[in-house]
């Protein structure tokens, strides 16, 4: 018997003809990879955003967040061309005390409104380390089901040390999300602090999430935050008829009555919900809709949007001047040297600042 026949008769050496394997690469993932690595023109960006391409939208937002001048110039051109498609969304700011469950609330509310035909963009402001400038950007992990929702777009952005923890480019990002077809924008802040003032200046409705046990929480929250709230929602409520919950509702209502009436004509509400169980979410969304309808009828909605546009024009000037100053070659060369003189006490902080400004003006 030949060697080949012996091999064929030995089951341990025989090779069965296999089946042809299918394509293991997801076509959508492959296309997303190609989109991410392809150099895009201005028209590519604008067309992609208008068509709701989330990969291109993400890349455009990255341009907005970049400090490179060429990226900034391109980003502003993209915004200008997308401007006609902006302004039609409801912009909602969401804040609350630490541990109140903001991410769970946003996920539950987000899944509810997308289930009712809306498209949602969540701009989650993530705190950057003051030492390393790094940030966790973990909101997509905390909002797993919403992150996989085709009608939702989540963009965590690092604060990069900006005032009160608000990402400097959030305002521009709102425009791009609106142009991409998102009719509801949530802006989640890092917590109770100065960031809420900045967020309030770019949203239509400001929601404050709180916990029961109102006495302690009221002591730990700033008066200005309470004044900005259009609605306070007490989260993590299992039973709204519980006497402790009812007491918390009364205390928050009493606190709100201490503030002067809002220019919007809206009387801030206090409600309860459980994001984990999904209770009270529908009622809260109806409250938001009532607010939007009321402020549209009395003209406050448009007046507030106009004021915000003016405010952010001047904020943009300040931001551009600051970027130009710190990126100036003369300032870069001399800054460390002048800084050392301040630390050594040989020159005052005020004179040092003037020297750097003089260098910039040259």
Rosetta silent file (secondary structure, phi, psi, omega in degrees, C-alpha in Angstrom):
SEQUENCE: XXXXXXXXXXXXXXXXXXXXXXXXXXXXXXXXXXXXXXXXXXXXXXXXXXXXXXXXXXXXXXXXXXXXXXXXXXXXXXXXXXXXXXXXXXXXXXXXXXXXXXXXXXXXXXXXXXXXXXXXXXXXXXXXXXXXXXXXXXXXXXXXXXXXXXXXXXXXXXXXXXXXXXXXXXXXXXXXXXXXXXXXXXXXXXXXXXXXXXXXXXXXXXXXXXXXXXXXXXXXXXXXXXXXXXXXXXXXXXXXXXXXXXXXXXXXXXXXXXXXXXXXXXXXXXXXXXXXXXXXXXXXXXXXXXXXXXXXXXXXXXXXXXXXXXXXXXXXXXXXXXXXXXXXXXXXXXXXXXXXXXXXXXXXXXXXXXXXXXXXXX
SCORE:     score description
SCORE:     0.000 S_00000001
   1 L     0.000  136.523 -178.980    0.000    0.000    0.000 S_00000001
   2 L   -70.491  161.803  179.291    1.385    3.413   -0.861 S_00000001
   3 H   -61.965  -36.726 -179.715    2.220    5.983    1.798 S_00000001
   4 H   -63.813  -41.337 -179.869   -0.616    8.256    0.597 S_00000001
   5 H   -67.199  -39.393  178.269   -3.190    5.481    0.986 S_00000001
   6 H   -61.023  -41.151  179.950   -1.860    4.637    4.432 S_00000001
   7 H   -64.598  -39.954 -179.474   -2.217    8.263    5.453 S_00000001
   8 H   -67.510  -31.360 -179.071   -5.767    8.437    4.087 S_00000001
   9 H   -80.394  -16.647 -179.553   -6.746    5.278    5.989 S_00000001
  10 L   -87.288  111.114 -175.091   -5.362    6.611    9.297 S_00000001
  11 L   -61.456  -27.831 -178.026   -8.184    8.666   10.873 S_00000001
  12 L   -71.873  -18.236 -178.610   -5.700   10.579   13.009 S_00000001
  13 L  -107.927   -8.691 -177.066   -4.034   11.947    9.894 S_00000001
  14 L   -75.631  147.016 -178.348   -7.028   12.495    7.657 S_00000001
  15 L  -116.155  119.655  177.904   -8.192   16.041    7.022 S_00000001
  16 L   -80.184  143.772  178.392  -11.880   16.754    6.584 S_00000001
  17 L   -71.574  121.382 -177.392  -12.827   19.411    4.100 S_00000001
  18 L   -82.159  175.292  176.410  -13.977   22.425    6.074 S_00000001
  19 L   -98.538  151.116 -179.156  -16.709   24.943    5.323 S_00000001
  20 L   -70.492  126.644 -178.120  -15.908   28.404    4.093 S_00000001
  21 L   -75.421  150.482  178.865  -16.020   30.872    6.984 S_00000001
  22 L   -80.563  175.998  179.004  -18.164   33.960    6.782 S_00000001
  23 L   -72.383  119.578 -176.378  -16.996   37.550    6.991 S_00000001
  24 L   -86.815   -4.285 -177.708  -16.063   38.215   10.641 S_00000001
  25 L  -100.117  126.005  177.667  -15.941   41.992   10.218 S_00000001
  26 L   -66.359  125.249 -177.255  -19.104   43.969   10.786 S_00000001
  27 H   -59.087  -37.938 -179.983  -19.698   46.079    7.632 S_00000001
  28 H   -65.867  -42.172  178.500  -20.927   49.075    9.682 S_00000001
  29 H   -63.616  -39.865  178.907  -17.842   48.938   11.914 S_00000001
  30 H   -62.684  -42.347  179.602  -15.611   48.708    8.847 S_00000001
  31 H   -66.089  -40.531  177.618  -17.274   51.771    7.321 S_00000001
  32 H   -61.830  -39.492  178.334  -16.924   53.678   10.614 S_00000001
  33 H   -63.406  -42.815  179.076  -13.218   52.780   10.701 S_00000001
  34 H   -64.534  -40.378  179.153  -12.762   54.056    7.149 S_00000001
  35 H   -62.224  -40.199 -177.052  -14.676   57.268    8.000 S_00000001
  36 H   -68.002  -30.199 -174.536  -12.473   57.893   11.039 S_00000001
  37 H  -101.227    3.387  179.987   -9.260   57.506    9.106 S_00000001
  38 L   -94.517  137.133  176.337  -10.276   59.390    5.989 S_00000001
  39 L   -72.835  128.190 -174.496   -9.279   63.019    5.549 S_00000001
  40 L  -108.291  143.240  174.269  -12.477   65.066    5.309 S_00000001
  41 L   -89.594  173.207  177.826  -13.165   68.310    3.464 S_00000001
  42 H   -58.046  -45.197 -179.089  -15.443   71.063    4.704 S_00000001
  43 H   -67.058  -31.735  176.169  -18.295   69.803    2.526 S_00000001
  44 H   -61.730  -45.521  179.297  -17.710   66.242    3.829 S_00000001
  45 H   -62.531  -50.955 -175.318  -18.185   67.458    7.364 S_00000001
  46 H   -62.859  -47.064  179.686  -21.251   69.581    6.623 S_00000001
  47 H   -63.396  -41.828  179.922  -22.966   66.914    4.494 S_00000001
  48 H   -62.655  -42.606  179.126  -22.158   64.194    7.030 S_00000001
  49 H   -65.376  -45.790  179.921  -23.574   66.210    9.919 S_00000001
  50 H   -63.058  -28.092  178.793  -26.734   67.115    8.004 S_00000001
  51 L   -87.860    2.032  177.425  -27.207   63.429    7.163 S_00000001
  52 L    76.571   23.384  178.303  -26.892   62.467   10.827 S_00000001
  53 L   -74.241  111.431 -173.057  -23.583   60.613   10.463 S_00000001
  54 H   -70.976  -30.003  177.824  -22.493   60.178   14.088 S_00000001
  55 H   -66.170  -45.310  179.279  -18.869   59.386   13.238 S_00000001
  56 H   -69.027  -36.822  175.620  -18.470   62.619   11.283 S_00000001
  57 H   -59.559  -44.406  179.279  -20.356   64.535   13.981 S_00000001
  58 H   -62.453  -40.452  179.251  -17.890   63.208   16.574 S_00000001
  59 H   -66.940  -36.159  177.838  -14.941   64.223   14.417 S_00000001
  60 H   -66.787  -38.693  178.026  -16.366   67.721   13.972 S_00000001
  61 H   -66.120  -36.273  176.229  -16.782   68.068   17.746 S_00000001
  62 H   -61.635  -38.280  175.416  -13.159   66.982   18.161 S_00000001
  63 H   -61.614  -42.223  179.748  -12.179   69.855   15.865 S_00000001
  64 H   -60.689  -40.672 -176.275  -14.177   72.239   18.066 S_00000001
  65 H   -79.565  -13.840 -179.059  -12.388   70.988   21.182 S_00000001
  66 L   -69.814  148.691  176.769   -8.935   71.176   19.576 S_00000001
  67 L   -95.317   -3.805  179.650   -6.618   74.050   20.480 S_00000001
  68 L   -73.714  135.030 -173.319   -4.877   74.022   17.085 S_00000001
  69 H   -62.594  -37.990 -179.256   -5.662   77.153   15.103 S_00000001
  70 H   -67.445  -33.185  176.123   -6.225   75.303   11.805 S_00000001
  71 H   -69.522  -40.535  179.242   -8.742   73.015   13.523 S_00000001
  72 H   -62.607  -41.784  179.696  -10.485   75.988   15.087 S_00000001
  73 H   -63.140  -44.094  178.893  -10.771   77.751   11.728 S_00000001
  74 H   -65.729  -40.572  179.859  -12.271   74.677   10.073 S_00000001
  75 H   -60.726  -41.651 -179.610  -14.632   74.124   13.008 S_00000001
  76 H   -67.114  -34.903  176.480  -15.970   77.672   12.739 S_00000001
  77 H   -66.055  -40.046  177.821  -16.579   77.237    9.005 S_00000001
  78 H   -62.017  -45.570 -179.479  -18.499   74.031    9.708 S_00000001
  79 H   -61.310  -43.874 -178.680  -20.628   75.784   12.336 S_00000001
  80 H   -59.843  -42.023 -178.543  -21.373   78.700    9.996 S_00000001
  81 H   -73.941  -25.656  179.334  -22.590   76.381    7.244 S_00000001
  82 H   -87.023  -10.965 -172.754  -24.667   74.330    9.710 S_00000001
  83 H   -54.373  -39.433 -179.996  -26.208   77.406   11.363 S_00000001
  84 H   -60.060  -22.722 -178.736  -29.432   77.425    9.274 S_00000001
  85 H   -94.792    8.493 -176.927  -30.306   73.966   10.698 S_00000001
  86 L  -101.486  169.518  172.246  -29.832   74.983   14.345 S_00000001
  87 L    93.455   -0.922 -175.615  -32.099   76.391   17.028 S_00000001
  88 L   -99.779    5.439 -176.973  -35.010   73.952   16.798 S_00000001
  89 L   -94.642  170.368  167.690  -34.169   71.743   19.773 S_00000001
  90 E  -100.083  123.043 -177.926  -35.132   71.823   23.437 S_00000001
  91 E  -104.580  121.732 -173.626  -31.991   72.427   25.487 S_00000001
  92 E  -124.422  123.307  175.079  -32.123   71.071   29.030 S_00000001
  93 E   -92.153  136.782 -178.274  -29.500   71.517   31.733 S_00000001
  94 E  -129.552  123.390  177.641  -29.343   68.789   34.392 S_00000001
  95 E  -139.451  177.703  179.253  -27.458   69.067   37.658 S_00000001
  96 E   171.262  168.630 -179.323  -27.698   67.772   41.199 S_00000001
  97 L   -67.811  154.343  178.535  -25.951   66.950   44.421 S_00000001
  98 L   -57.397  137.049  178.938  -23.306   64.182   44.337 S_00000001
  99 L    84.928    4.864 -177.257  -24.844   60.724   44.487 S_00000001
 100 L   -77.770  -15.235  177.732  -28.243   61.851   43.254 S_00000001
 101 L    91.474   43.669 -177.413  -28.069   59.519   40.256 S_00000001
 102 H   -62.586  -44.659 -177.358  -27.724   61.912   37.324 S_00000001
 103 H   -64.687  -43.104  178.199  -26.446   59.294   34.875 S_00000001
 104 H   -63.550  -41.018  178.911  -29.197   56.808   35.722 S_00000001
 105 H   -62.055  -47.533 -178.454  -31.783   59.570   35.450 S_00000001
 106 H   -61.865  -40.680  179.555  -30.492   60.723   32.048 S_00000001
 107 H   -63.718  -45.571 -178.939  -30.471   57.164   30.742 S_00000001
 108 H   -65.425  -47.737  179.339  -34.042   56.490   31.911 S_00000001
 109 H   -64.303  -40.042 -179.591  -35.378   59.831   30.677 S_00000001
 110 H   -62.989  -44.292  178.435  -33.419   59.477   27.437 S_00000001
 111 H   -66.137  -32.270  178.888  -34.819   56.045   26.667 S_00000001
 112 H   -67.345  -48.887 -174.682  -38.307   57.323   27.462 S_00000001
 113 H   -74.373  -32.159  175.357  -38.228   60.322   25.105 S_00000001
 114 H   -69.398  -29.730  175.350  -36.486   58.463   22.274 S_00000001
 115 L   -68.369  -15.206  177.729  -39.178   55.830   22.640 S_00000001
 116 L  -106.571   23.061  170.349  -41.648   58.613   21.915 S_00000001
 117 L    92.675    6.389 -179.985  -40.025   59.622   18.646 S_00000001
 118 L   -96.589  161.202  175.156  -37.445   62.201   19.732 S_00000001
 119 L  -113.919  129.905 -170.742  -33.710   62.237   18.993 S_00000001
 120 E  -118.106  134.533  169.909  -31.463   62.965   21.955 S_00000001
 121 E  -115.428  127.794  178.701  -27.913   64.285   22.298 S_00000001
 122 E  -109.629  116.986  177.562  -26.323   64.073   25.750 S_00000001
 123 E  -105.105   99.890 -175.110  -23.380   66.388   26.353 S_00000001
 124 E   -97.900  117.323 -177.833  -21.860   65.134   29.574 S_00000001
 125 E   -83.759  118.311 -174.622  -19.250   67.434   31.075 S_00000001
 126 E  -105.609  127.769 -177.273  -16.475   65.311   32.603 S_00000001
 127 L   -68.527  133.997  176.855  -14.138   66.887   35.183 S_00000001
 128 L   -92.188  148.362  174.953  -10.468   67.022   34.214 S_00000001
 129 L   -67.658  134.733  177.590   -7.706   66.493   36.730 S_00000001
 130 L   -73.686  -15.996 -179.929   -6.040   69.767   37.693 S_00000001
 131 L   -91.678  -51.790 -173.704   -2.740   67.856   37.951 S_00000001
 132 L   -99.108  -12.405 -174.934   -2.657   65.600   34.889 S_00000001
 133 L    68.118    7.332  179.232   -5.346   67.342   32.767 S_00000001
 134 L   -86.310  163.174  177.701   -6.775   63.848   32.216 S_00000001
 135 L  -145.748  159.293 -173.866  -10.426   62.833   32.599 S_00000001
 136 L   -80.611  -40.281 -179.514  -12.321   59.577   32.920 S_00000001
 137 L    54.002   50.162 -173.785  -15.010   60.172   30.264 S_00000001
 138 L   -99.222   11.640 -174.390  -17.035   57.285   31.668 S_00000001
 139 H   -64.979  -32.796  178.761  -20.572   58.423   30.869 S_00000001
 140 H   -66.489  -31.309  177.167  -21.010   55.966   28.011 S_00000001
 141 H   -70.863  -40.103 -178.463  -20.174   53.162   30.443 S_00000001
 142 H   -74.450  -21.547 -179.806  -22.663   54.435   33.009 S_00000001
 143 L  -116.285   60.939 -170.000  -25.387   54.835   30.341 S_00000001
 144 H   -61.422  -47.209 -177.351  -24.938   51.511   28.579 S_00000001
 145 H   -70.187  -37.162  179.272  -28.432   51.088   27.103 S_00000001
 146 H   -68.468  -35.125  179.191  -28.672   54.729   26.030 S_00000001
 147 H   -63.318  -27.668  179.796  -25.217   54.520   24.423 S_00000001
 148 L   -96.407    5.070  179.870  -26.534   51.698   22.210 S_00000001
 149 L   -80.900  122.567 -176.679  -29.751   53.551   21.373 S_00000001
 150 L   -65.858  -16.983  179.935  -29.698   54.524   17.646 S_00000001
 151 L   -99.358   11.706  179.618  -31.688   57.696   18.424 S_00000001
 152 E  -127.232  146.510  178.840  -29.270   58.899   21.091 S_00000001
 153 E  -132.137  121.460 -178.881  -25.796   60.419   20.861 S_00000001
 154 E  -112.013  126.938  179.925  -23.614   60.703   23.965 S_00000001
 155 E  -128.800   98.328  172.782  -20.578   62.940   23.965 S_00000001
 156 E   -77.013  134.709 -178.282  -18.536   63.135   27.168 S_00000001
 157 E  -128.122  135.187  177.881  -16.247   66.150   27.072 S_00000001
 158 E   -72.756  147.059 -179.117  -13.354   67.010   29.407 S_00000001
 159 L   -73.157  -26.241  179.007  -13.572   70.336   31.206 S_00000001
 160 L    54.096   34.225  174.858   -9.912   71.100   30.439 S_00000001
 161 L    75.191   12.033 -178.062   -9.761   73.374   33.460 S_00000001
 162 L   -77.757  166.314 -171.731  -12.397   75.820   32.238 S_00000001
 163 H   -50.137  122.508  172.469  -14.576   77.864   34.588 S_00000001
 164 H    64.453   13.330  177.666  -16.596   75.771   36.994 S_00000001
 165 H    84.391   13.716  178.386  -15.995   72.560   35.097 S_00000001
 166 L   -94.656  127.524  177.507  -17.957   73.477   31.973 S_00000001
 167 L   -60.383  129.469 -174.020  -16.377   72.442   28.680 S_00000001
 168 L   -62.544  -25.364 -172.515  -15.642   75.669   26.810 S_00000001
 169 L  -100.633   11.883 -176.900  -16.899   74.335   23.522 S_00000001
 170 H   -60.182  -39.643 -178.523  -20.271   73.003   24.661 S_00000001
 171 H   -58.583  -46.880  179.445  -22.168   75.874   23.042 S_00000001
 172 H   -66.174  -35.905  179.127  -20.720   75.123   19.587 S_00000001
 173 H   -63.153  -36.820  176.802  -21.315   71.409   20.090 S_00000001
 174 H   -57.089  -45.228 -179.174  -25.015   72.124   20.682 S_00000001
 175 H   -58.046  -46.869 -177.397  -25.217   73.756   17.246 S_00000001
 176 H   -65.794  -39.514  179.014  -23.685   70.747   15.504 S_00000001
 177 H   -63.970  -39.233  177.659  -25.958   68.288   17.323 S_00000001
 178 H   -64.914  -42.173  179.055  -29.007   70.322   16.301 S_00000001
 179 H   -64.694  -26.650  179.002  -27.820   70.389   12.690 S_00000001
 180 L   -82.043    0.689  174.854  -27.455   66.591   12.865 S_00000001
 181 L   100.565    6.754  179.013  -31.160   66.292   13.686 S_00000001
 182 L   -83.020  116.838 -174.237  -31.140   65.958   17.470 S_00000001
 183 L   -94.398   -0.626  176.095  -34.242   67.774   18.721 S_00000001
 184 E  -137.085  128.824 -179.376  -33.479   67.371   22.434 S_00000001
 185 E  -121.071  121.973  171.826  -30.170   68.280   24.067 S_00000001
 186 E  -101.603  133.309  172.703  -29.252   67.284   27.629 S_00000001
 187 E  -118.478  111.448 -179.599  -26.272   69.006   29.241 S_00000001
 188 E   -95.992  127.071  179.460  -25.127   67.218   32.379 S_00000001
 189 L   -94.381  168.062 -175.391  -22.862   69.202   34.701 S_00000001
 190 L   -74.373  -15.444 -178.170  -20.232   67.788   37.044 S_00000001
 191 L   152.443 -166.274 -176.335  -22.170   68.769   40.170 S_00000001
 192 L   -82.495  117.483 -179.346  -23.206   71.739   42.222 S_00000001
 193 L   178.117 -158.210 -176.960  -20.854   74.675   41.617 S_00000001
 194 L   -67.497  -22.685 -176.925  -20.015   77.519   39.269 S_00000001
 195 H   -59.462  -30.886 -178.089  -20.547   75.307   36.223 S_00000001
 196 H   -62.301  -35.063  179.078  -24.320   75.582   36.660 S_00000001
 197 H   -62.976  -42.442  179.336  -24.213   79.318   35.935 S_00000001
 198 H   -67.842  -41.436  179.509  -22.495   78.684   32.608 S_00000001
 199 H   -65.160  -40.115  179.820  -24.871   75.832   31.714 S_00000001
 200 H   -58.825  -29.099 -177.909  -27.884   77.981   32.611 S_00000001
 201 L   -81.036    3.401  179.048  -26.696   80.514   30.037 S_00000001
 202 L  -132.699    8.281 -178.830  -27.014   77.973   27.210 S_00000001
 203 L  -123.182  164.761  178.104  -30.192   76.004   28.015 S_00000001
 204 L   -92.420  -31.990 -174.704  -33.937   76.595   27.896 S_00000001
 205 E  -135.530  134.766 -175.970  -34.870   74.574   30.961 S_00000001
 206 E  -117.966  117.343 -176.461  -32.823   73.953   34.099 S_00000001
 207 E  -109.101  128.047  178.728  -33.510   70.794   36.125 S_00000001
 208 E  -110.142  118.478  177.871  -32.139   70.294   39.621 S_00000001
 209 E   -92.902  131.751 -178.992  -32.057   66.711   40.936 S_00000001
 210 E  -133.816  172.974  177.767  -32.164   66.330   44.699 S_00000001
 211 L  -114.692  161.979  175.811  -32.560   63.670   47.368 S_00000001
 212 L   -71.120  164.634 -172.922  -35.021   63.379   50.240 S_00000001
 213 L    90.329   47.360 -166.425  -33.963   64.643   53.657 S_00000001
 214 H   -53.166  -33.944 -175.328  -34.298   68.208   52.450 S_00000001
 215 H   -55.735  -49.959 -177.945  -32.842   69.920   55.507 S_00000001
 216 H   -66.131  -43.217 -176.415  -29.304   68.647   54.973 S_00000001
 217 H   -67.247  -37.133 -179.974  -29.327   69.090   51.209 S_00000001
 218 H   -63.682  -30.910  178.784  -30.652   72.654   51.403 S_00000001
 219 H   -70.427  -30.005 -174.025  -27.701   73.556   53.611 S_00000001
 220 H   -94.397    3.277 -177.144  -25.236   72.191   51.074 S_00000001
 221 L  -114.534  142.273 -177.109  -26.606   73.842   47.937 S_00000001
 222 L   -73.659  145.726  179.176  -25.951   77.397   46.822 S_00000001
 223 H   -56.917  -40.011 -177.381  -28.780   79.882   46.745 S_00000001
 224 H   -61.500  -33.047  179.606  -27.979   80.742   43.113 S_00000001
 225 H   -67.945  -42.717  179.393  -28.530   77.135   42.007 S_00000001
 226 H   -62.798  -39.519 -178.786  -31.971   77.047   43.610 S_00000001
 227 H   -65.823  -31.659 -178.318  -32.884   80.345   41.953 S_00000001
 228 H   -78.443  -21.565 -172.670  -31.959   79.011   38.511 S_00000001
 229 L   -67.346  128.660  172.432  -34.006   75.812   38.825 S_00000001
 230 L   -87.683  -25.245  174.195  -37.178   75.637   36.740 S_00000001
 231 E  -152.217  140.993  171.770  -38.043   72.325   38.405 S_00000001
 232 E  -107.882  125.989  177.775  -36.651   70.344   41.319 S_00000001
 233 E  -114.064  120.002  176.586  -37.007   66.577   41.001 S_00000001
 234 E   -84.574  113.143 -175.278  -36.458   64.470   44.101 S_00000001
 235 L   -93.057  169.377  179.534  -34.898   61.279   42.778 S_00000001
 236 L    62.820   39.211  179.953  -34.657   57.785   44.268 S_00000001
 237 L  -100.875  114.414  178.740  -38.218   57.927   45.600 S_00000001
 238 L   -82.571  -35.498 -177.612  -39.796   54.498   46.065 S_00000001
 239 L  -138.879  107.369 -176.784  -43.042   55.754   47.590 S_00000001
 240 L   -69.269  -14.164  179.126  -44.158   59.351   46.978 S_00000001
 241 L   -88.491   -6.005  178.482  -46.762   59.059   49.775 S_00000001
 242 L   -58.797  138.480 -174.054  -44.078   58.409   52.408 S_00000001
 243 H   -63.687  -32.383  179.052  -44.228   61.136   55.082 S_00000001
 244 H   -69.768  -36.899  177.659  -40.484   61.861   54.780 S_00000001
 245 H   -67.671  -44.422  179.527  -40.821   62.347   51.024 S_00000001
 246 H   -62.976  -36.640  176.898  -43.845   64.624   51.455 S_00000001
 247 H   -65.070  -41.459  178.611  -41.934   66.648   54.033 S_00000001
 248 H   -62.452  -41.420  178.368  -39.004   67.013   51.605 S_00000001
 249 H   -60.225  -45.245 -179.803  -41.385   68.224   48.873 S_00000001
 250 H   -62.096  -42.144 -177.871  -42.849   70.825   51.244 S_00000001
 251 H   -65.910  -39.355  178.034  -39.409   72.062   52.312 S_00000001
 252 H   -68.071  -39.976  177.727  -38.247   72.489   48.729 S_00000001
 253 H   -62.703  -43.744  178.825  -41.451   74.301   47.802 S_00000001
 254 H   -62.444  -39.375  179.219  -41.065   76.620   50.777 S_00000001
 255 H   -63.843  -41.388 -179.179  -37.452   77.309   49.803 S_00000001
 256 H   -65.818  -31.808 -179.221  -38.472   78.199   46.229 S_00000001
 257 H   -70.186  -14.861  179.397  -41.108   80.625   47.497 S_00000001
 258 L   -75.314  -17.303 -176.189  -38.365   82.676   49.179 S_00000001
 259 L   -92.911  152.236  178.932  -36.998   83.739   45.788 S_00000001
 260 L   -65.378  156.229 -179.891  -38.442   86.526   43.618 S_00000001
 261 L   -59.006  145.741 -179.915  -40.699   85.518   40.690 S_00000001
 262 L   -77.212  147.989  177.239  -38.887   84.460   37.536 S_00000001
 263 L   -62.388  -23.682 -178.198  -38.957   86.678   34.452 S_00000001
 264 L   -69.636  -16.323 -176.176  -40.195   83.643   32.537 S_00000001
 265 L    80.672    1.469 -178.601  -43.531   83.796   34.372 S_00000001
 266 L   -93.809  131.598  174.945  -43.081   80.142   35.296 S_00000001
 267 L   -89.898  115.705 -177.235  -43.501   79.068   38.912 S_00000001
 268 L   -54.408  139.583 -177.248  -40.812   76.443   39.643 S_00000001
 269 E  -104.834  159.750  172.515  -42.232   73.022   40.426 S_00000001
 270 E  -124.804  126.319 -178.195  -41.201   70.269   42.822 S_00000001
 271 E  -137.440  172.446  179.405  -41.815   66.666   41.784 S_00000001
 272 E  -124.351  154.805  178.157  -40.636   63.160   42.658 S_00000001
 273 L  -161.111  167.112  171.640  -39.283   60.299   40.573 S_00000001
 274 E  -134.029  104.658 -179.261  -37.297   57.097   40.614 S_00000001
 275 L   -64.676  -33.406 -178.718  -34.946   56.807   37.669 S_00000001
 276 L   -66.849  -39.694 -178.825  -34.120   53.232   38.651 S_00000001
 277 L   -94.127  -12.810  178.932  -37.774   52.157   38.603 S_00000001
 278 L    81.461   12.718 -179.650  -38.855   54.548   35.858 S_00000001
 279 E   -88.971  143.390  178.573  -41.601   56.165   37.945 S_00000001
 280 L    80.235   -3.473 -177.485  -42.384   59.872   37.638 S_00000001
 281 H   -71.261  -45.156 -179.821  -40.381   60.205   34.402 S_00000001
 282 H   -61.386  -43.420 -179.801  -43.415   60.710   32.150 S_00000001
 283 H   -64.405  -38.410  179.285  -44.862   63.351   34.492 S_00000001
 284 H   -66.997  -40.198  178.112  -41.549   65.208   34.627 S_00000001
 285 H   -64.247  -36.729  176.684  -41.273   65.253   30.836 S_00000001
 286 H   -64.369  -36.275  175.851  -44.798   66.672   30.664 S_00000001
 287 H   -62.397  -42.569  178.642  -43.709   69.437   33.056 S_00000001
 288 H   -62.284  -43.388  178.170  -40.830   70.307   30.730 S_00000001
 289 H   -62.055  -39.819  178.126  -43.232   70.419   27.769 S_00000001
 290 H   -62.159  -41.396  179.227  -45.566   72.702   29.758 S_00000001
 291 H   -62.717  -47.053 -178.941  -42.683   75.054   30.489 S_00000001
 292 H   -61.206  -42.386  179.794  -41.631   75.238   26.829 S_00000001
 293 H   -63.991  -44.510 -177.676  -45.235   75.925   25.735 S_00000001
 294 H   -64.937  -43.941 -178.036  -45.741   78.615   28.387 S_00000001
 295 H   -74.656  -25.461  172.610  -42.509   80.473   27.629 S_00000001
 296 H   -69.283  -39.512 -178.499  -43.151   80.283   23.882 S_00000001
 297 H   -67.135  -40.234 -177.639  -46.580   81.839   24.377 S_00000001
 298 L   -90.904    2.510  175.293  -45.353   84.761   26.497 S_00000001
 299 L    85.227   -3.638 -177.611  -42.272   85.400   24.329 S_00000001
 300 H   -66.471  -36.192 -177.163  -39.724   84.629   27.046 S_00000001
 301 H   -55.730  -49.626 -178.252  -38.282   81.630   25.166 S_00000001
 302 H   -69.527  -39.822  178.730  -37.102   83.736   22.214 S_00000001
 303 H   -61.141  -41.122  179.973  -35.903   86.609   24.428 S_00000001
 304 H   -66.567  -41.595  177.275  -33.817   84.198   26.475 S_00000001
 305 H   -60.775  -41.629  179.593  -32.300   82.601   23.365 S_00000001
 306 H   -64.417  -42.658  178.369  -31.350   86.067   22.046 S_00000001
 307 H   -62.335  -41.178  179.853  -29.725   87.026   25.351 S_00000001
 308 H   -64.401  -40.146  179.197  -27.787   83.782   25.369 S_00000001
 309 H   -62.128  -41.505  178.231  -26.520   84.346   21.823 S_00000001
 310 H   -65.694  -44.027  179.797  -25.260   87.806   22.810 S_00000001
 311 H   -58.964  -44.470 -176.543  -23.643   86.461   25.981 S_00000001
 312 H   -76.159  -17.950  171.659  -21.786   83.734   24.083 S_00000001
 313 H   -63.901  -47.218 -179.491  -20.563   86.200   21.480 S_00000001
 314 H   -71.388  -34.046  175.411  -18.632   88.006   24.215 S_00000001
 315 H   -62.779  -39.239  179.194  -17.574   84.735   25.830 S_00000001
 316 H   -65.146  -37.496  176.352  -16.160   83.636   22.469 S_00000001
 317 H   -61.213  -47.043  179.931  -14.185   86.875   22.225 S_00000001
 318 H   -60.622  -42.634 -178.980  -12.702   86.245   25.679 S_00000001
 319 H   -66.134  -43.290  179.948  -11.846   82.655   24.793 S_00000001
 320 H   -64.355  -42.644  179.355  -10.243   83.580   21.469 S_00000001
 321 H   -63.957  -39.931  178.982   -8.173   86.361   23.059 S_00000001
 322 H   -64.183  -44.698  178.591   -7.007   84.009   25.798 S_00000001
 323 H   -62.332  -43.907 -179.183   -5.991   81.338   23.281 S_00000001
 324 H   -63.274  -39.206 -179.636   -4.199   83.883   21.120 S_00000001
 325 H   -63.147  -51.837 -174.657   -2.333   85.274   24.141 S_00000001
 326 H   -73.410  -19.553  177.688   -1.027   81.948   25.447 S_00000001
 327 H   -94.393   -1.385  179.068   -0.101   80.714   21.962 S_00000001
 328 L   -66.982  130.452 -176.967    1.834   83.877   21.086 S_00000001
 329 H   -57.378  -41.752  179.853    5.531   83.002   20.451 S_00000001
 330 H   -62.802  -42.515  179.321    6.849   85.981   22.469 S_00000001
 331 H   -65.989  -42.997 -179.958    4.680   85.093   25.446 S_00000001
 332 H   -59.808  -40.513 -176.991    5.663   81.424   25.240 S_00000001
 333 H   -67.604  -38.632 -170.789    9.388   82.291   25.249 S_00000001
 334 H  -100.605  -11.129 -170.878    9.275   84.645   28.228 S_00000001
 335 H   -61.196  -48.155 -178.184    6.445   83.275   30.366 S_00000001
 336 H   -63.553  -38.988 -179.736    8.457   80.783   32.430 S_00000001
 337 H   -64.089  -45.614  179.420   11.241   83.302   33.015 S_00000001
 338 H   -68.719  -34.655  178.122    8.812   85.982   34.233 S_00000001
 339 H   -62.410  -40.793  178.942    6.953   83.375   36.281 S_00000001
 340 H   -62.788  -38.688  179.034   10.182   82.482   38.116 S_00000001
 341 H   -63.330  -36.264  177.025   10.735   86.138   39.006 S_00000001
 342 H   -65.345  -43.512 -179.095    7.255   86.239   40.553 S_00000001
 343 H   -67.004  -32.220  178.614    8.004   83.109   42.604 S_00000001
 344 H   -79.544  -12.424  178.994   11.363   84.575   43.695 S_00000001
 345 L    82.499   14.374 -178.660    9.616   87.795   44.777 S_00000001
 346 L   -88.991   -8.413  178.058   11.699   90.049   42.518 S_00000001
 347 L  -150.285  145.817 -178.674    8.647   91.281   40.607 S_00000001
 348 L   -78.261  158.673  178.660    4.987   91.645   41.521 S_00000001
 349 H   -60.157  -37.346 -176.203    2.268   89.531   39.911 S_00000001
 350 H   -69.717  -41.404  178.596    0.672   92.661   38.467 S_00000001
 351 H   -68.936  -36.355  178.349    3.879   93.949   36.842 S_00000001
 352 H   -62.100  -43.282  178.723    4.599   90.450   35.499 S_00000001
 353 H   -61.803  -40.808 -179.745    1.163   90.328   33.903 S_00000001
 354 H   -65.826  -37.875  178.298    1.737   93.719   32.292 S_00000001
 355 H   -61.794  -43.803  179.362    5.103   92.586   30.907 S_00000001
 356 H   -66.527  -38.617  177.449    3.504   89.553   29.263 S_00000001
 357 H   -65.377  -38.973  177.414    0.688   91.676   27.831 S_00000001
 358 H   -63.127  -39.537  177.262    3.244   94.123   26.440 S_00000001
 359 H   -62.428  -41.515  179.887    5.079   91.202   24.808 S_00000001
 360 H   -64.910  -41.835 -178.366    1.826   90.037   23.251 S_00000001
 361 H   -66.646  -24.150  178.168    0.978   93.524   21.956 S_00000001
 362 L   -72.158    0.000    0.000    4.346   93.713   20.191 S_00000001
